[in-house]
Amino acid sequence: MTKRLLMSLAILLVTVTACGGGGNTANNQPVESQANPIEWDRNPKTVVFQADVTGGNEDPFYAFSDVAPCTIYGDNHIVWTNELAANDVQVLEDRLSDEQVRQFVRYAALTKQIYKYTAKADTIPLSETKPVVETLTLFVNSVNHKTDAFGGWDYEYYLDLLTNCQQISSAPVLFAPTGAWITARAVDYNSDSPRQPWDAKANNLSLKDLAASGQAKWITDRNVGVFWTLLTTTPKNIQFMENDLNYNVAIQVPTITRDSPAAP
């Protein structure tokens, strides 16, 4: 990048602040200039950018297994989804270069002017049906900026940023977890739910005991792949039948699914 272009970025972004975010840079510094390049928290748990969808009346239990449409973490780990069909989702990942991350930040900040938009979903009166809200987060140079669909942009704006994020990777791979938190709950039979027989002894995991514990269990055996495949290729309300009782199962994978606990 030339010195002239860097100076242009500095001028364009000199007034950027976290209007709707979690803080401001010192002295309203720009996102990028020669003296203040784009930087981010390198913690692998830190969300540098995320395009997500929240709200609606989805059962919170099913939401445990959700993967945000695109997330870039502090260690340049990028995770995104590819919806092949209804209830059939691929989860992909890659490791980006610093320059790939910076190019995306410039796109979000300069081309899409993300700092112009705020987060206003919390200012909307509540209703019986919770609205589904697209959200965007950008956390660089100590500014954690958040905006949502009520902040002044339309769906095309969100889609542009999401698509750009999902297309950064040059060598995507299909994600396959080796460890996960598993949660189960007992449910009444639902004729509208898909059903899957579950043999506690053969699988070395009792859903009855897991549900009774009320706690998530960390597993690293073949059941990780079994649950991951089922919960990304079938409806999340799938019922597992164990000894004539029915259970829902949720899976959480650190830095993959939304709000997952860290690995033990």
Residue pairs with C-beta under 8 A, 6 or more apart in sequence:
3 34
6 32
6 33
6 34
7 33
7 34
9 30
9 31
9 32
9 33
9 106
9 110
10 30
10 32
10 33
10 34
10 36
12 30
12 110
13 30
13 31
13 32
13 33
13 109
13 110
13 115
14 28
14 30
14 33
15 28
16 28
16 30
16 31
16 109
16 115
16 143
17 24
17 25
17 28
17 115
17 143
18 24
18 25
18 115
18 143
18 144
18 145
19 115
19 116
19 117
19 118
19 145
20 117
20 118
20 119
20 120
20 145
20 146
20 147
20 151
21 119
21 139
21 143
21 144
21 145
21 146
22 139
22 143
22 144
22 145
22 146
23 142
23 143
23 144
24 143
25 141
25 142
25 143
26 142
29 36
29 141
30 36
31 38
31 105
31 109
31 115
31 140
31 141
31 143
32 38
32 102
32 105
32 106
32 109
32 141
36 141
37 102
38 101
38 102
38 105
38 106
38 140
38 141
39 140
39 141
40 46
40 48
40 74
40 101
40 139
40 140
40 141
41 48
41 74
41 139
42 74
42 75
43 74
43 75
44 73
44 74
44 75
44 77
44 255
45 73
45 74
45 254
45 255
45 262
46 73
46 74
46 139
47 71
47 72
47 73
47 74
47 137
47 139
48 72
48 73
48 74
48 101
48 138
48 139
48 140
49 70
49 71
49 72
49 104
49 105
49 108
49 136
49 137
49 138
49 139
49 165
50 68
50 70
50 71
50 72
50 135
50 136
50 137
51 68
51 69
51 70
51 71
51 134
51 135
51 136
51 158
51 161
51 162
51 165
52 68
52 69
52 71
52 134
52 135
52 136
52 137
52 258
53 68
53 69
53 132
53 133
53 134
53 135
54 132
54 133
54 135
55 121
55 130
55 131
55 132
55 133
56 130
56 131
56 132
57 129
57 130
59 237
61 183
61 185
61 248
61 250
62 236
62 237
62 248
62 250
63 258
64 183
64 250
64 251
64 252
64 257
64 259
65 231
65 236
65 250
65 251
65 252
65 257
66 257
66 258
67 79
67 81
67 89
67 91
67 256
67 257
67 258
68 79
68 81
68 258
69 80
69 81
69 162
69 166
70 78
70 79
70 80
70 81
70 162
70 165
70 166
71 78
71 79
71 80
72 78
72 96
72 101
72 104
72 165
72 168
73 79
73 255
75 95
76 95
76 96
76 97
76 98
76 100
76 101
77 93
77 94
77 95
77 96
77 255
78 93
78 94
78 95
78 96
78 165
78 168
78 169
79 91
79 92
79 93
79 175
79 255
79 256
80 91
80 92
80 93
80 165
80 166
80 169
81 89
81 90
81 91
81 92
82 89
82 90
82 91
82 92
82 166
83 89
83 90
84 90
87 233
87 234
87 235
87 236
88 232
88 233
89 232
89 233
90 174
90 232
91 174
91 175
91 232
91 256
92 169
92 172
92 173
92 174
92 175
93 172
93 173
93 175
93 256
94 168
94 169
94 170
94 171
94 172
94 173
96 168
96 169
100 168
104 164
104 165
104 168
105 138
105 140
107 161
107 164
108 114
108 138
108 161
109 115
109 138
112 157
112 160
112 161
114 136
114 138
114 145
114 147
114 161
115 145
116 152
117 136
117 147
117 151
117 152
117 153
118 147
118 151
118 152
119 135
119 146
119 147
119 148
119 150
119 151
120 148
120 150
120 151
121 131
121 133
121 135
121 148
121 149
121 150
123 150
124 131
124 150
133 148
133 149
133 150
134 148
134 149
134 155
134 158
135 146
135 147
135 148
135 149
136 146
136 147
136 148
136 158
136 161
137 144
137 145
137 146
138 144
138 145
139 145
147 153
149 155
149 158
175 256
176 225
176 228
177 224
177 225
177 228
177 251
177 253
177 256
178 220
178 224
179 218
179 219
179 220
179 224
179 253
179 263
180 218
180 219
180 224
180 227
180 228
180 251
180 252
180 253
181 216
181 217
181 218
181 251
181 252
181 253
181 260
181 261
182 205
182 210
182 216
182 217
182 218
182 219
182 223
182 227
182 249
182 250
182 251
183 210
183 215
183 216
183 217
183 249
183 250
183 251
183 252
184 207
184 210
184 211
184 240
184 247
184 248
184 249
184 250
185 211
185 247
185 248
186 208
186 211
186 245
186 246
186 247
187 239
187 246
187 247
187 248
188 246
189 239
189 246
190 237
190 239
190 246
192 237
193 235
193 237
193 238
193 239
194 234
194 235
194 237
194 238
194 239
195 238
195 239
195 240
195 241
195 246
196 230
196 238
196 239
196 240
196 241
197 240
197 241
198 207
198 240
198 241
198 242
198 247
199 242
200 206
200 207
200 208
200 209
200 242
200 243
203 223
203 226
204 221
204 223
205 219
205 223
206 242
207 240
207 242
207 247
207 249
208 242
208 243
208 245
208 247
210 217
211 247
216 252
216 261
218 263
218 264
224 251
227 249
227 251
228 251
228 253
230 238
231 238
231 249
231 250
231 251
236 248
236 250
237 248
238 248
238 249
239 246
239 247
239 248
240 246
240 247
240 248
240 249
241 247
251 257
252 259
252 260
252 261
253 260
254 260
254 261
254 262
254 263
